[in-house]
Amino acid sequence: MPRLMLDAVTLTVAVLWLAAPGADPIAASPEPTVVLDVPAGAQAGTDFDVEAATRAYVDLISPQEREKSDAYSEGGYWLQLWGFLYGLGVAWLLLGTRLSARMRDLATRITRRLPLQTALYAVLYVALTTLLVFPLTLYQEFFREHQYGFATQTLGPWLGDQGMGLLVNVILAAVAMMLVYAAIRRMPRRWWVGGAFAAMFFFVVVNTIAPVYIAPLFNDYQTLDAGPTRDGILSMAHANGIPADNVYWFDASRQTTRISANVSGLLGTMRVALNDNLLKETSPQEIEAVMAHEMGHYVLNHAWESIIYFSLLLLGGFAFVKWTFDKTLARWGQRWGVSGVADTAGLPLLLALFSVYFFLMTPVFNAIIRTAETEADLFALNASRQPDAFARVAMRTSDYRKIEPGPLEELIFNHHPSGRTRVHMSMQWKSQHLDEAASGDAREVASNE
């Protein structure tokens, strides 16, 4: 076991050292040059029809593109199931072969201090499970993303990011496990309550530090140069009470072709950022619509709402695990070498039971996120007043999200509104602001000519 873990760490260090960057970052932030094009059937006018305008946008995607998008989305549904089952298999392997018990014994031989024993076990656990899950990760995040044209990294840089992610996960897991197991040991009868509150606290801390200290480990963040794009974003932020002094852009194109942006952070670590794909491949109006959506999450306090919802679900998860852990341990605990819930050797069982709970709660999680996304969409339409730009963005994200899923499919699997739903919402908003939209369409036609 020590040799296996040493080999895994050595491999990680070697990958980080050998991996070359995927692409040279652009020296300065570019101003967008793409022109917004409104389909003929969606032009504002006295005969404007919401359904016809929606169909005009949806029809922009070709049958081949729709087939590809549907296949990617539906394959993702299956991967959720295979990932869940794969994780259960890894947990069974660690418990059934007593690998987990041997990792705990190794940690106790190295130090007598319980917190350090917990941290050492966490390091061994994360390294070993990352190694065991790596084949699925390699397929899902590298080969499949390249197959559908969403990835830009070669294998070396991708492995470098994976290695950096492993180091981050090792550190975070060590801290999280020390907190959670300390709470469990302090409250032996109500350990599920103490563990839940420790996990909630850790969740808030990670969300606070992530934009400033974790995200820059994977991408180069630079301030957006002064110009119409930055000035427009800051103006919209200030108009909506967001205390932003700078806008950042990051080189996501070294990893992906997808567009993205975020207004993230808590307790003074808020950061407004957009990726270089969004800058280079969309129009100024689309950038405005996307940034308004992200600002909507901030203004509507979705970060704090998600903490509340997640905390309640986490508390329910600990209650579920408490009920099932004791029953499972009574039957197989001696065979696995696990003495109780405070024994770190039982972590694979603890996490396996959590995975069952979270898998069953997938529709609930998705409904919470989808509701917040819908609220941010409506905020974006009212803040940016760019319905056509928002519809265009919805069509761009339909490359990797099924544009017209069935009602049950959307309810269970989708954590964002479908592309068609978002386009329809945009056209519905446009129908209520036809005079404003008509003048905007006229300006776009003139600029295109």
C-alpha positions as CSV (number, residue, x, y, z in Angstrom):
1,M,0.0,0.0,0.0
2,P,2.7,2.6,0.8
3,R,4.5,1.8,-2.4
4,L,1.2,2.1,-4.4
5,M,0.5,5.5,-2.9
6,L,4.1,6.7,-3.5
7,D,3.8,5.7,-7.1
8,A,0.6,7.6,-7.5
9,V,2.1,10.8,-6.0
10,T,5.2,10.4,-8.1
11,L,3.1,10.1,-11.2
12,T,1.2,13.2,-10.3
13,V,4.3,15.3,-9.8
14,A,5.8,14.0,-13.1
15,V,2.7,14.9,-15.0
16,L,2.6,18.4,-13.6
17,W,6.2,18.9,-14.5
18,L,6.0,17.4,-18.0
19,A,2.7,18.9,-19.1
20,A,3.0,21.8,-21.5
21,P,0.4,24.6,-21.6
22,G,-2.4,23.9,-24.1
23,A,-2.3,27.2,-25.8
24,D,-0.6,30.6,-25.5
25,P,-3.0,33.1,-23.9
26,I,-3.9,36.1,-25.9
27,A,-1.8,39.1,-24.9
28,A,-4.7,41.5,-24.5
29,S,-8.4,41.1,-24.0
30,P,-10.1,41.6,-27.4
31,E,-13.2,43.6,-28.1
32,P,-15.9,41.5,-29.7
33,T,-16.4,41.7,-33.4
34,V,-19.2,39.3,-34.0
35,V,-22.5,40.9,-35.2
36,L,-25.8,39.9,-33.8
37,D,-28.0,38.4,-36.5
38,V,-31.8,38.2,-35.8
39,P,-33.6,35.5,-37.9
40,A,-36.2,36.9,-40.3
41,G,-39.0,35.1,-38.5
42,A,-38.1,36.8,-35.2
43,Q,-37.9,40.4,-36.4
44,A,-40.0,42.8,-34.4
45,G,-43.2,44.1,-36.1
46,T,-46.9,44.4,-35.9
47,D,-47.3,40.8,-37.0
48,F,-44.8,39.5,-34.4
49,D,-45.7,36.0,-33.1
50,V,-44.0,34.5,-30.1
51,E,-44.3,30.9,-31.3
52,A,-43.1,31.7,-34.8
53,A,-40.2,33.7,-33.5
54,T,-39.3,30.9,-31.2
55,R,-39.4,28.4,-34.0
56,A,-37.2,30.7,-36.2
57,Y,-34.5,30.5,-33.6
58,V,-34.9,26.8,-32.9
59,D,-34.7,26.0,-36.6
60,L,-31.2,27.6,-36.7
61,I,-29.8,24.3,-35.5
62,S,-29.5,21.8,-38.4
63,P,-30.9,18.2,-38.1
64,Q,-27.3,17.0,-37.9
65,E,-26.4,19.4,-35.1
66,R,-29.6,18.5,-33.2
67,E,-28.8,14.8,-33.5
68,K,-25.3,15.4,-32.1
69,S,-26.6,17.5,-29.2
70,D,-29.3,15.0,-28.4
71,A,-26.7,12.2,-28.4
72,Y,-24.4,14.1,-26.2
73,S,-27.1,14.9,-23.6
74,E,-28.6,11.4,-23.6
75,G,-25.2,9.8,-23.3
76,G,-24.6,12.1,-20.3
77,Y,-27.8,10.7,-18.6
78,W,-26.3,7.2,-18.9
79,L,-23.0,8.4,-17.6
80,Q,-24.7,9.6,-14.4
81,L,-25.9,6.0,-13.9
82,W,-22.5,4.4,-14.8
83,G,-20.6,6.9,-12.6
84,F,-22.9,6.1,-9.7
85,L,-22.5,2.3,-10.1
86,Y,-18.7,2.7,-10.7
87,G,-18.4,4.6,-7.4
88,L,-20.3,1.9,-5.5
89,G,-18.0,-0.7,-7.0
90,V,-14.9,1.2,-5.8
91,A,-16.4,1.5,-2.3
92,W,-17.1,-2.2,-2.3
93,L,-13.5,-2.9,-3.4
94,L,-12.0,-0.8,-0.6
95,L,-14.2,-2.3,2.1
96,G,-14.4,-5.9,0.9
97,T,-10.7,-6.3,0.4
98,R,-10.0,-4.4,3.7
99,L,-7.9,-1.9,1.8
100,S,-9.7,0.9,3.7
101,A,-8.8,-0.8,7.0
102,R,-5.2,-1.1,6.0
103,M,-5.0,2.6,5.1
104,R,-6.4,3.4,8.5
105,D,-3.8,1.1,10.2
106,L,-1.0,2.8,8.2
107,A,-2.2,6.2,9.4
108,T,-2.3,5.1,13.0
109,R,1.2,3.7,12.8
110,I,2.5,7.0,11.5
111,T,1.0,9.2,14.2
112,R,-0.9,8.9,17.4
113,R,-2.9,12.2,16.9
114,L,-6.4,11.5,15.7
115,P,-6.8,14.6,13.5
116,L,-3.5,13.8,11.7
117,Q,-4.6,10.1,11.4
118,T,-7.8,11.4,9.7
119,A,-5.9,13.7,7.4
120,L,-3.4,11.0,6.4
121,Y,-6.3,8.6,5.6
122,A,-7.9,11.3,3.5
123,V,-4.7,11.7,1.5
124,L,-4.5,7.9,0.9
125,Y,-8.2,7.7,0.1
126,V,-8.3,10.5,-2.5
127,A,-5.1,9.4,-4.2
128,L,-6.3,5.7,-4.5
129,T,-9.9,6.4,-5.5
130,T,-8.7,9.0,-8.1
131,L,-6.5,6.2,-9.5
132,L,-9.3,3.7,-9.5
133,V,-11.8,6.0,-11.2
134,F,-9.3,7.4,-13.7
135,P,-10.4,5.1,-16.6
136,L,-13.9,6.5,-16.4
137,T,-12.6,10.1,-15.9
138,L,-10.3,9.7,-19.0
139,Y,-13.2,8.6,-21.2
140,Q,-15.8,11.1,-19.9
141,E,-13.7,14.2,-19.6
142,F,-11.1,13.7,-22.3
143,F,-12.0,11.3,-25.1
144,R,-15.7,12.0,-25.1
145,E,-15.3,15.8,-25.0
146,H,-12.9,15.5,-28.0
147,Q,-15.3,13.2,-29.8
148,Y,-18.0,15.9,-29.6
149,G,-15.6,18.8,-30.3
150,F,-15.8,20.6,-27.0
151,A,-12.3,20.0,-25.7
152,T,-9.1,21.7,-27.0
153,Q,-6.4,20.3,-24.8
154,T,-4.0,17.6,-25.8
155,L,-3.4,14.7,-23.3
156,G,-0.3,16.3,-21.6
157,P,-2.0,19.6,-20.5
158,W,-5.2,17.7,-19.6
159,L,-3.2,15.4,-17.3
160,G,-1.6,18.5,-15.9
161,D,-4.9,19.9,-14.9
162,Q,-6.0,16.5,-13.5
163,G,-2.8,16.4,-11.4
164,M,-3.5,19.9,-10.1
165,G,-7.1,18.9,-9.3
166,L,-5.8,15.9,-7.4
167,L,-3.5,18.1,-5.3
168,V,-6.4,20.5,-4.5
169,N,-8.7,17.6,-3.7
170,V,-6.2,16.1,-1.4
171,I,-5.8,19.3,0.6
172,L,-9.6,20.0,0.7
173,A,-10.4,16.4,1.6
174,A,-7.9,16.3,4.5
175,V,-9.4,19.5,6.0
176,A,-13.0,18.4,5.4
177,M,-12.5,15.0,6.9
178,M,-10.7,16.4,10.0
179,L,-13.7,18.8,10.6
180,V,-16.4,16.2,9.9
181,Y,-14.8,13.4,11.9
182,A,-14.0,15.7,14.8
183,A,-17.7,16.6,14.9
184,I,-18.8,13.0,14.7
185,R,-16.4,12.0,17.6
186,R,-17.6,14.9,19.8
187,M,-21.3,14.0,19.3
188,P,-21.5,10.2,19.3
189,R,-25.3,10.0,19.7
190,R,-26.1,12.9,17.4
191,W,-23.1,12.5,15.1
192,W,-25.2,13.0,12.0
193,V,-26.2,16.5,13.2
194,G,-22.6,17.5,14.0
195,G,-21.3,16.0,10.8
196,A,-23.9,17.9,8.8
197,F,-23.0,21.3,10.4
198,A,-19.3,20.7,9.9
199,A,-19.9,19.8,6.2
200,M,-22.0,23.0,5.8
201,F,-19.3,25.2,7.3
202,F,-16.7,23.7,5.0
203,F,-19.0,24.2,2.0
204,V,-19.3,27.9,2.7
205,V,-15.6,28.3,3.2
206,V,-14.7,26.6,-0.1
207,N,-17.3,28.8,-2.0
208,T,-15.7,31.8,-0.4
209,I,-12.1,31.1,-1.4
210,A,-12.7,29.3,-4.7
211,P,-12.9,32.4,-7.1
212,V,-9.7,34.0,-5.7
213,Y,-7.5,31.0,-4.7
214,I,-8.7,27.9,-6.6
215,A,-9.9,29.0,-10.0
216,P,-6.6,30.8,-10.9
217,L,-4.8,27.4,-10.5
218,F,-6.4,26.2,-13.7
219,N,-6.7,29.4,-15.8
220,D,-4.9,32.7,-16.2
221,Y,-7.1,35.5,-15.0
222,Q,-6.4,39.0,-16.3
223,T,-8.3,42.3,-15.9
224,L,-10.3,43.2,-19.0
225,D,-8.9,46.2,-20.8
226,A,-10.7,49.5,-20.7
227,G,-13.2,49.8,-23.6
228,P,-16.9,49.4,-24.5
229,T,-17.2,45.8,-23.2
230,R,-15.7,46.4,-19.8
231,D,-17.4,49.8,-19.4
232,G,-20.8,48.3,-20.3
233,I,-20.4,45.4,-17.9
234,L,-19.4,47.7,-15.0
235,S,-22.2,50.1,-15.8
236,M,-24.7,47.3,-15.6
237,A,-23.2,46.0,-12.4
238,H,-23.2,49.4,-10.7
239,A,-26.8,50.0,-11.8
240,N,-27.8,46.7,-10.1
241,G,-25.9,47.4,-6.8
242,I,-23.0,45.1,-7.5
243,P,-19.7,46.5,-6.0
244,A,-17.4,45.6,-8.9
245,D,-14.3,47.6,-9.6
246,N,-12.8,45.3,-12.3
247,V,-13.9,42.7,-14.8
248,Y,-11.7,39.7,-15.4
249,W,-11.3,37.4,-18.4
250,F,-9.7,34.0,-18.4
251,D,-8.2,31.7,-21.0
252,A,-10.8,28.9,-21.1
253,S,-10.1,28.3,-24.8
254,R,-7.0,26.3,-23.7
255,Q,-9.4,23.7,-22.3
256,T,-12.8,24.0,-24.0
257,T,-14.8,25.6,-26.8
258,R,-17.7,26.5,-24.5
259,I,-18.7,30.0,-23.6
260,S,-19.0,30.9,-19.9
261,A,-19.0,33.7,-17.3
262,N,-19.6,34.1,-13.6
263,V,-20.2,36.5,-10.9
264,S,-19.1,34.4,-7.9
265,G,-17.7,34.6,-4.4
266,L,-18.9,35.3,-0.9
267,L,-18.0,37.6,1.9
268,G,-15.8,40.1,0.0
269,T,-14.3,37.6,-2.6
270,M,-16.8,38.4,-5.3
271,R,-15.4,38.4,-8.9
272,V,-16.9,39.3,-12.2
273,A,-15.3,37.2,-15.0
274,L,-16.0,35.9,-18.5
275,N,-14.0,33.6,-20.6
276,D,-12.1,34.4,-23.9
277,N,-14.5,32.2,-25.9
278,L,-17.3,34.5,-25.0
279,L,-15.2,37.5,-25.9
280,K,-14.1,36.2,-29.3
281,E,-17.2,34.3,-30.5
282,T,-20.2,36.3,-29.5
283,S,-21.6,39.8,-30.2
284,P,-21.5,42.7,-27.6
285,Q,-25.2,42.2,-27.1
286,E,-24.8,38.5,-26.2
287,I,-22.0,39.3,-23.8
288,E,-24.3,41.8,-22.1
289,A,-27.1,39.3,-21.9
290,V,-24.8,36.6,-20.4
291,M,-23.3,38.9,-17.9
292,A,-26.7,40.2,-16.9
293,H,-27.7,36.6,-16.2
294,E,-24.7,36.0,-14.0
295,M,-25.3,39.3,-12.2
296,G,-28.9,38.0,-11.6
297,H,-27.5,35.1,-9.5
298,Y,-25.6,37.7,-7.4
299,V,-28.4,40.2,-7.0
300,L,-31.0,37.5,-6.2
301,N,-28.8,36.0,-3.6
302,H,-28.7,32.6,-5.2
303,A,-25.4,31.7,-3.6
304,W,-26.9,32.1,-0.2
305,E,-30.1,30.4,-1.2
306,S,-28.1,27.5,-2.6
307,I,-26.2,27.2,0.7
308,I,-29.6,27.0,2.6
309,Y,-31.1,24.5,0.3
310,F,-27.9,22.4,0.1
311,S,-27.6,22.5,3.9
312,L,-31.1,21.2,4.4
313,L,-30.5,18.4,1.8
314,L,-27.2,17.6,3.4
315,L,-28.9,17.3,6.8
316,G,-31.4,15.0,5.3
317,G,-28.5,13.1,3.7
318,F,-26.7,12.6,7.1
319,A,-30.0,11.4,8.6
320,F,-30.4,8.9,5.8
321,V,-26.7,7.8,6.2
322,K,-27.1,7.5,10.0
323,W,-30.1,5.1,9.5
324,T,-28.5,3.0,6.8
325,F,-24.9,3.0,8.2
326,D,-25.7,1.4,11.5
327,K,-27.7,-1.4,9.8
328,T,-25.0,-2.1,7.2
329,L,-22.2,-2.0,9.8
330,A,-24.0,-4.4,12.0
331,R,-24.0,-7.0,9.2
332,W,-20.7,-6.5,7.5
333,G,-18.6,-4.2,9.8
334,Q,-16.5,-7.0,11.4
335,R,-15.7,-8.5,8.0
336,W,-14.6,-5.1,6.7
337,G,-12.6,-4.2,9.8
338,V,-14.7,-1.1,10.6
339,S,-15.6,-0.6,14.2
340,G,-18.0,2.3,14.0
341,V,-19.0,5.6,12.3
342,A,-16.0,7.4,14.0
343,D,-13.6,4.9,12.4
344,T,-12.1,6.4,9.2
345,A,-12.0,3.0,7.6
346,G,-15.7,3.3,7.2
347,L,-15.5,6.4,4.9
348,P,-16.1,4.4,1.7
349,L,-19.3,3.1,3.2
350,L,-20.3,6.6,4.4
351,L,-19.7,8.1,1.0
352,A,-21.4,5.2,-0.8
353,L,-24.5,5.7,1.2
354,F,-24.3,9.5,0.5
355,S,-24.0,8.7,-3.2
356,V,-27.2,6.6,-3.1
357,Y,-29.0,9.5,-1.4
358,F,-27.8,12.1,-3.8
359,F,-28.5,9.9,-6.8
360,L,-32.1,9.5,-5.6
361,M,-32.3,13.3,-4.9
362,T,-31.1,14.2,-8.4
363,P,-34.5,15.6,-9.6
364,V,-34.7,17.7,-6.4
365,F,-31.2,19.2,-6.9
366,N,-31.9,19.8,-10.6
367,A,-35.3,21.5,-9.7
368,I,-33.6,23.9,-7.3
369,I,-30.9,24.8,-9.8
370,R,-33.3,25.1,-12.7
371,T,-35.5,27.5,-10.7
372,A,-32.6,29.7,-9.9
373,E,-31.5,29.7,-13.5
374,T,-35.0,30.7,-14.7
375,E,-35.0,33.6,-12.2
376,A,-31.6,34.7,-13.4
377,D,-32.9,34.5,-17.0
378,L,-35.8,36.8,-16.3
379,F,-33.4,39.2,-14.5
380,A,-31.1,39.2,-17.5
381,L,-33.9,40.1,-19.9
382,N,-35.0,43.0,-17.7
383,A,-31.4,44.2,-17.0
384,S,-29.9,43.9,-20.4
385,R,-33.1,44.3,-22.5
386,Q,-31.5,42.1,-25.2
387,P,-34.1,39.3,-25.9
388,D,-32.5,38.4,-29.3
389,A,-29.1,38.2,-27.8
390,F,-30.3,36.0,-25.0
391,A,-32.0,33.7,-27.5
392,R,-28.8,33.5,-29.5
393,V,-26.9,32.5,-26.4
394,A,-29.5,29.8,-25.7
395,M,-29.0,28.4,-29.2
396,R,-25.2,28.4,-28.7
397,T,-25.4,26.4,-25.5
398,S,-27.7,23.9,-27.3
399,D,-24.5,22.4,-28.7
400,Y,-24.2,20.4,-25.5
401,R,-27.7,20.7,-24.0
402,K,-30.7,19.0,-25.6
403,I,-32.7,21.8,-27.1
404,E,-36.2,20.3,-26.8
405,P,-36.2,17.5,-24.1
406,G,-39.5,15.9,-23.1
407,P,-41.2,17.2,-20.0
408,L,-40.3,14.2,-17.8
409,E,-36.7,14.3,-19.2
410,E,-36.3,17.9,-18.4
411,L,-37.8,17.4,-14.9
412,I,-35.4,14.6,-14.0
413,F,-32.2,15.3,-15.8
414,N,-31.9,19.1,-16.6
415,H,-30.4,21.5,-14.2
416,H,-30.9,24.4,-16.7
417,P,-34.0,25.4,-18.7
418,S,-33.9,23.9,-22.1
419,G,-32.8,26.0,-25.1
420,R,-36.3,26.2,-26.5
421,T,-37.7,27.2,-23.1
422,R,-35.1,30.0,-22.9
423,V,-35.8,31.2,-26.5
424,H,-39.5,31.2,-25.9
425,M,-39.0,33.2,-22.7
426,S,-37.0,35.7,-24.6
427,M,-39.5,36.0,-27.4
428,Q,-42.3,36.4,-24.8
429,W,-40.4,39.3,-23.3
430,K,-39.8,40.8,-26.7
431,S,-43.5,40.6,-27.5
432,Q,-44.2,42.9,-24.5
433,H,-41.6,45.4,-25.6
434,L,-42.1,45.6,-29.4
435,D,-41.4,49.3,-29.8
436,E,-38.1,49.0,-28.0
437,A,-37.3,45.7,-29.9
438,A,-38.2,47.2,-33.3
439,S,-35.8,50.1,-32.9
440,G,-33.1,47.6,-31.8
441,D,-33.7,45.4,-34.8
442,A,-33.5,48.4,-37.1
443,R,-30.1,49.3,-35.6
444,E,-28.8,45.7,-36.1
445,V,-30.0,45.6,-39.7
446,A,-28.2,49.0,-40.4
447,S,-25.0,47.8,-38.7
448,N,-25.1,44.5,-40.7
449,E,-25.4,46.5,-44.0
